[in-house]
């Protein structure tokens, strides 16, 4: 299962009943695990950290944002922490099995829904930002709720990405985005007499002062000690060990040696392993050498490609054709994403750069969704199987069984119909890649289109066979008709793609 972390920040840290209501709204969504709820009365702010599957993370975030909009009035809010909305900021962070592209799609999906259904203006930030000047949260939030009340709707630079072009009367605005995991990392430099050294070091390491990329830093006095307080917002750009080494080097240049360090909150295991490998000068380190990682992989079972192929080859009825076409469609989407990635940033293709970035994001989403449908198809078959096992000894039982079988077959047809729908879209994306993308990868785009077309046709077979088995076939006629239209669309896109490929052979 692919998981993401979400860390919404709410402008309430003093009313336990409101905090509990927001937390419960998030926790009520399927698959959500609340990892932490931290409230600060002086900041008047609560940070909820939760983990959820990619498929339900947006619903969980929306539930929290909706509940906050009902219970928090920013006109009556005060606190030390800057804020622009009842839900001030809501970032999505990829965990194992998820990608940054997944989180960008989640941010946009959530933002669009918040704007449309709640009437709250939404700004996208960090990796999901729609424009460079909105990458930094502080730039979007400058002036806070009070300035936003006058500027949104009057300043053309404050037009939101989603929702109305005016502030919500009580909930303000919300900033939603996608970012790498943030690590709160503090290094102590001895007693309070070294506070000025801590401030000098913080200035030297923070990115905005020309220091380390993705590092925000302050020099503070904490419990009588001098502290360099850092947020590492991009562990790929600046890993944990590099931040510490920079602090140590700058401090020792001023005659001070770090005494100890701490991490506040949670930290990805890879950050600790990389720091340990660096300290040990372990040249051959890879994450695959970690025992527990291999144990988790073994415990997951059936997730590898070899395992899936073996399951298909067995005499068990699932996974069957429906799962196979979803998997193949996912591969087609992955190829389309690859071709788009090989096009982005190339001077020769500057005219289609923005289009290819959007295409890559959409393809990444389809990779994930089709992979999920692989499992959903097998689950739908299980429901059909159970319905057929119901007793039919009396007229009442026969009626109940017919109804259960009908409902199960409708569901079993709807799943491959969704697969067909997304495969038709993959074929269209692949055709665009073949026509406009990097010509060196034209054949890959062609393969993507052919895979998508074949998967769409296969999915349509599954729709039609389930409709044919329905006691009330008329109820499934529309599903079969939709499948036919999707096959025609996929075939047309594949024809476009192959024609474009032939031009480069």
C-alpha positions in Angstrom: 0.0 0.0 0.0 1.3 3.5 -0.9 1.1 5.9 1.9 1.5 9.7 2.3 1.9 11.8 5.4 -0.2 15.0 5.8 0.5 17.7 8.4 -2.3 20.2 8.4 -1.8 23.2 10.8 -5.0 24.6 12.3 -5.4 28.1 13.9 -6.6 26.8 17.3 -4.5 25.7 20.2 -6.6 26.6 23.3 -10.0 24.9 23.0 -9.7 21.2 23.5 -13.2 20.5 22.2 -12.5 22.1 18.9 -9.1 20.4 18.5 -10.7 17.0 19.3 -13.5 17.6 16.7 -11.0 18.4 14.0 -8.9 15.4 14.9 -11.9 13.1 15.0 -13.1 14.3 11.6 -9.8 13.4 10.1 -9.6 10.0 11.9 -13.0 9.0 10.7 -11.8 8.6 7.1 -10.9 5.0 6.1 -7.2 4.1 6.4 -6.2 7.2 8.4 -3.7 6.7 11.3 -3.2 9.8 13.5 0.5 9.9 14.5 0.5 13.1 16.5 -1.6 16.0 17.7 0.5 18.9 19.0 -1.2 22.1 20.4 0.5 25.3 21.5 -1.7 27.8 23.4 0.7 30.7 23.0 0.8 30.2 19.2 -2.9 29.3 19.4 -2.1 26.6 16.8 -2.5 22.8 16.5 -0.5 20.6 14.2 -2.1 17.2 13.3 0.2 14.6 11.7 -1.5 11.7 10.0 -0.7 8.9 7.6 -3.2 7.7 5.0 -3.3 5.7 1.7 -2.9 7.8 -1.4 -6.5 7.0 -2.3 -8.0 8.5 0.9 -5.5 11.1 2.0 -7.3 13.9 0.2 -10.6 13.0 1.8 -9.0 13.1 5.2 -7.4 16.4 4.7 -10.7 17.9 3.4 -12.6 16.5 6.4 -10.2 18.4 8.7 -10.3 21.6 6.7 -14.1 21.5 6.6 -14.5 21.0 10.3 -12.0 23.8 11.1 -14.0 26.1 8.8 -17.1 25.4 10.9 -15.5 25.9 14.3 -12.8 28.6 13.9 -13.4 32.3 13.3 -10.2 34.1 12.5 -11.8 37.4 13.3 -11.6 36.3 17.0 -8.2 34.6 16.7 -5.0 35.8 18.2 -1.6 34.1 18.7 2.1 34.4 18.2 2.3 32.3 15.1 1.5 33.9 11.7 -1.7 32.5 10.0 -3.9 33.2 7.0 -6.6 30.7 7.6 -8.5 28.5 10.0 -6.6 25.7 8.3 -3.4 27.7 7.7 -1.3 25.2 5.8 -1.8 21.6 4.7 1.2 19.9 3.1 1.3 16.3 1.7 4.5 14.4 2.0 5.4 11.2 0.2 6.3 8.1 2.2 7.5 4.8 1.0 5.7 3.7 -2.1 4.4 7.2 -3.0 6.0 9.8 -5.1 6.2 13.6 -5.0 3.9 13.6 -8.1 1.3 11.7 -6.1 1.4 14.5 -3.5 1.2 17.3 -6.0 -1.9 15.7 -7.5 -3.3 15.3 -3.9 -2.6 19.0 -3.2 -4.4 20.1 -6.4 -7.3 17.8 -5.9 -7.8 18.9 -2.3 -7.4 22.6 -3.2 -9.9 22.4 -6.0 -12.5 20.7 -3.7 -11.9 23.1 -0.8 -12.4 26.1 -3.1 -15.5 24.7 -4.8 -17.3 23.1 -1.9 -16.2 25.3 1.0 -15.8 28.7 -0.7 -12.3 29.1 0.7 -9.6 30.6 -1.5 -6.7 28.2 -1.8 -3.0 28.9 -2.7 -0.7 26.1 -3.8 2.9 26.2 -2.4 6.2 24.3 -2.4 6.4 21.6 -5.1 2.7 22.1 -5.9 3.1 25.8 -6.5 1.6 27.1 -9.8 4.1 30.0 -10.0 7.6 30.6 -8.6 6.6 33.4 -6.2 4.3 31.0 -4.3 6.9 28.3 -3.6 7.7 29.8 -0.2 4.9 29.6 2.4 6.1 32.9 4.1 5.6 34.8 0.9 2.0 33.7 0.5 1.2 34.3 4.2 2.9 37.7 4.4 0.5 40.2 6.1 -1.6 37.3 7.4 -5.4 37.1 7.5 -5.8 40.9 8.2 -4.0 41.9 4.9 -5.4 39.1 2.9 -8.9 40.4 3.7 -8.2 43.5 1.7 -5.7 42.2 -0.9 -7.5 39.1 -2.2 -9.9 40.4 -4.8 -8.1 43.7 -5.3 -4.4 42.7 -5.8 -3.9 40.8 -9.1 -0.9 39.0 -7.4 -3.2 37.6 -4.8 -5.6 35.7 -7.0 -6.0 32.3 -5.5 -5.3 29.0 -7.4 -8.7 27.7 -6.5 -11.9 29.0 -5.0 -13.4 32.5 -4.9 -11.3 35.6 -5.4 -12.2 36.9 -2.0 -11.4 35.9 1.6 -13.7 33.6 3.4 -15.4 35.7 6.1 -14.4 33.5 9.0 -12.1 30.7 7.7 -9.8 33.0 5.7 -7.6 31.3 3.1 -5.8 28.0 3.0 -2.3 27.1 1.7 -2.1 23.6 0.4 1.0 22.0 -1.1 3.4 19.1 -1.5 6.9 18.9 0.0 9.6 16.5 1.1 9.7 15.4 4.7 10.6 18.2 7.1 13.0 17.4 9.9 13.2 19.7 12.9 16.9 19.4 13.9 18.5 21.3 16.8 22.2 21.5 17.7 23.3 22.9 21.1 26.4 24.9 21.5 26.8 25.0 25.3 25.7 27.7 27.7 23.8 30.9 27.0 27.1 32.8 26.7 27.4 31.3 23.2 24.0 32.6 22.1 25.7 35.1 19.6 27.7 32.2 18.2 24.5 30.3 17.7 22.9 33.2 15.9 26.0 33.6 13.7 26.0 29.9 12.8 22.3 29.9 12.1 22.8 32.8 9.6 25.6 30.9 8.0 23.7 27.6 7.5 20.2 28.9 6.4 19.5 28.9 2.7 18.1 32.4 2.6 21.5 33.8 3.7 23.4 31.8 1.1 24.0 28.7 3.3 22.6 25.2 2.8 19.7 24.7 0.4 16.4 23.8 2.1 17.6 24.8 5.6 15.8 27.4 7.8 17.7 28.3 10.9 17.6 30.5 14.0 19.9 31.1 16.9 18.0 30.8 20.2 18.4 30.5 23.9 16.6 27.4 25.2 16.6 26.4 28.9 19.8 28.4 29.4 21.6 26.9 26.4 22.6 28.3 23.0 20.7 26.4 20.3 20.9 26.4 16.5 17.3 25.6 15.6 16.9 24.2 12.0 14.1 23.0 9.8 15.5 20.8 7.1 12.8 21.1 4.4 14.6 19.1 1.7 16.6 16.1 2.8 17.6 15.3 -0.7 19.3 18.7 -1.1 20.7 18.8 2.5 20.8 15.6 4.4 21.0 15.5 8.2 24.7 14.8 8.4 25.6 17.7 6.1 23.6 20.2 8.2 25.3 19.0 11.4 28.8 19.2 9.8 28.1 22.7 8.6 27.0 23.8 12.1 30.1 22.1 13.7 32.5 23.7 11.2 31.0 27.2 11.7 30.8 26.9 15.5 34.4 25.6 15.8 35.6 28.5 13.6 34.4 30.7 16.5 35.9 28.6 19.2 32.8 26.6 20.2 32.2 22.9 20.0 28.6 21.4 19.7 27.6 19.6 22.9 24.6 17.6 21.7 21.7 17.6 19.2 18.1 16.5 19.0 15.3 15.8 16.5 11.9 17.2 17.3 9.1 14.9 16.2 9.4 12.1 13.6 12.3 11.5 11.1 12.5 9.2 8.1 14.7 6.2 8.8 16.8 6.8 5.7 18.0 10.1 7.2 19.4 8.3 10.2 20.9 5.4 8.1 22.5 7.9 5.7 24.0 9.8 8.7 25.4 6.6 10.2 26.8 5.4 6.9 28.5 8.8 6.4 30.0 8.6 9.9 31.3 5.1 9.3 32.5 6.0 5.8 30.5 3.1 4.6 31.1 3.3 0.8 28.9 0.4 -0.2 25.8 1.4 1.8 22.4 1.0 0.3 19.0 0.8 2.0 18.6 -2.8 0.9 21.3 -3.8 3.4 19.0 -2.9 6.3 17.7 -6.0 7.9 14.3 -4.6 9.0 13.7 -3.3 5.5 14.0 -6.7 4.0 11.8 -8.2 6.8 9.1 -5.7 5.9 9.3 -6.5 2.3 9.0 -10.2 3.0 6.1 -9.7 5.3 4.3 -7.7 2.7 4.1 -10.7 0.4 2.8 -10.9 -3.1 3.9 -7.3 -4.0 6.8 -8.1 -6.2 6.3 -8.5 -10.0 7.5 -12.1 -9.8 5.0 -12.8 -7.1 2.2 -11.2 -9.1 3.1 -13.2 -12.2 3.2 -16.4 -10.2 -0.3 -15.7 -8.7 -1.7 -15.1 -12.2 -0.2 -18.3 -13.4 -1.7 -20.4 -10.6 -5.1 -22.2 -10.9 -6.7 -19.7 -8.5 -9.4 -17.5 -10.3 -7.8 -14.3 -9.0 -5.8 -12.3 -9.9 -7.2 -12.7 -13.4 -7.6 -10.7 -16.6 -9.0 -7.7 -14.9 -6.0 -7.3 -12.6 -3.6 -8.0 -15.5 -5.0 -5.3 -17.7 -4.9 -2.8 -14.8 -1.2 -3.7 -14.3 -0.4 -3.3 -17.9 -2.2 0.0 -18.1 -0.2 1.2 -15.2 3.0 0.3 -17.1 1.7 2.3 -20.1 1.2 5.3 -17.9 4.7 4.9 -16.4 6.1 4.9 -20.0 4.2 8.1 -20.8 5.5 9.7 -17.6 9.0 8.6 -18.6 8.7 10.2 -22.1 7.4 13.4 -20.6 10.3 13.5 -18.1 12.7 13.1 -21.0 11.1 16.1 -22.7 10.9 18.5 -19.7 13.8 20.9 -19.4 15.1 20.3 -22.9 15.7 23.6 -24.9 14.5 22.0 -28.1 11.1 21.3 -26.5 10.7 24.5 -24.5 7.4 25.3 -26.3 5.8 22.2 -24.7 7.6 22.2 -21.4 4.5 23.3 -19.3 2.3 20.8 -21.2 4.7 18.0 -20.5 4.9 18.9 -16.8 1.2 18.6 -16.5 1.2 15.4 -18.5 3.8 13.9 -16.3 1.8 14.7 -13.2 -1.4 13.2 -14.7 0.5 10.1 -15.8 1.9 9.6 -12.3 -1.6 9.7 -10.9 -2.7 7.1 -13.4 0.2 4.8 -12.6 -0.9 4.8 -9.0 -4.7 4.5 -9.6 -4.3 1.7 -12.1 -2.0 -0.2 -9.7 -4.8 0.1 -7.1 -7.4 -1.1 -9.5 -5.3 -4.3 -10.0 -6.2 -5.2 -6.4 -9.8 -3.8 -6.5 -10.6 -6.1 -9.5 -9.7 -9.2 -7.4 -11.7 -7.9 -4.5 -14.8 -7.4 -6.7 -14.6 -11.0 -7.9 -14.6 -12.2 -4.3 -17.9 -10.4 -3.7 -19.4 -12.0 -6.8 -18.2 -15.4 -5.6 -19.8 -14.9 -2.2 -23.1 -13.8 -3.7 -23.3 -17.0 -5.8 -22.9 -19.1 -2.6 -26.1 -17.6 -1.0 -28.9 -20.1 -0.3 -31.8 -20.3 -2.8 -34.1 -22.9 -1.1 -37.1 -20.6 -0.8 -38.6 -18.0 -3.1 -37.5 -15.3 -0.6 -33.9 -16.6 -0.6 -33.9 -16.8 -4.4 -35.0 -13.2 -4.6 -32.4 -12.1 -2.1 -29.7 -14.1 -3.9 -30.6 -12.6 -7.3 -30.4 -9.1 -5.9 -27.1 -9.8 -4.3 -25.7 -11.4 -7.5 -27.0 -8.4 -9.5 -25.3 -5.9 -7.1 -22.1 -7.8 -7.1 -21.9 -8.1 -10.8 -22.6 -4.4 -11.3 -19.7 -3.7 -9.0 -17.5 -6.2 -10.8 -18.4 -4.4 -14.1 -17.8 -0.9 -12.7 -14.2 -1.7 -11.6 -13.0 -2.7 -15.1 -15.0 0.1 -16.6 -12.9 2.5 -14.5 -9.8 0.7 -15.6 -10.9 1.1 -19.2 -11.6 4.8 -18.6 -8.1 5.4 -17.3 -6.4 3.3 -19.9 -8.1 5.4 -22.6 -6.7 8.4 -21.0 -3.2 6.8 -20.9 -3.5 6.2 -24.6 -4.3 9.8 -25.2 -1.4 10.9 -23.0 0.9 8.5 -24.9 -0.3 9.9 -28.2 0.5 13.5 -27.1 4.0 12.3 -26.0 4.5 10.6 -29.4 3.5 13.7 -31.3 5.1 16.4 -29.1 7.6 14.7 -26.9 11.3 13.9 -27.2 11.7 12.2 -30.6 14.4 9.9 -29.1 11.8 8.3 -27.0 9.0 8.2 -29.6 9.0 4.4 -29.7 8.5 4.3 -25.9 5.4 6.5 -26.4 4.2 4.2 -29.0 4.6 1.2 -26.7 2.7 3.1 -24.0 -0.2 3.7 -26.4 -0.4 0.1 -27.6 -0.3 -1.2 -24.0 -3.1 1.3 -23.1 -5.2 0.3 -26.0 -4.8 -3.4 -25.3 -5.6 -2.9 -21.6 -8.7 -0.8 -22.5 -10.0 -3.6 -24.7 -9.2 -6.2 -22.1 -11.0 -4.2 -19.4 -14.0 -3.8 -21.7 -14.2 -7.6 -22.1 -14.5 -7.9 -18.3 -17.3 -5.3 -18.3 -19.2 -7.1 -21.0 -18.8 -10.6 -19.4 -20.1 -9.4 -16.1 -23.0 -7.6 -17.8 -23.8 -10.8 -19.7 -24.0 -12.7 -16.3 -26.4 -10.3 -14.7 -30.0 -11.5 -13.9 -31.1 -8.0 -15.1 -28.9 -7.5 -18.2 -30.7 -4.3 -19.1 -29.3 -2.7 -15.9 -25.8 -3.2 -17.2 -26.4 -2.1 -20.8 -25.1 1.4 -20.1 -21.9 0.0 -18.6 -21.2 -2.0 -21.7 -22.0 0.9 -24.0 -19.6 3.1 -22.0 -16.9 0.5 -22.3 -17.4 0.4 -26.1 -16.9 4.1 -26.4 -13.8 4.0 -24.3 -12.3 1.3 -26.5 -13.0 3.4 -29.6 -11.3 6.4 -27.9 -8.3 4.3 -26.9 -8.0 2.9 -30.4 -8.1 6.4 -32.0 -5.4 7.6 -29.6 -3.2 4.5 -30.4 -3.6 5.2 -34.1 -2.4 8.8 -33.6 0.5 7.5 -31.6 1.7 4.9 -34.0 1.4 7.3 -36.9 3.6 9.8 -35.0 6.1 7.0 -34.2 6.4 5.9 -37.8 7.5 9.4 -38.8 10.7 8.9 -36.7 11.6 5.3 -37.7 
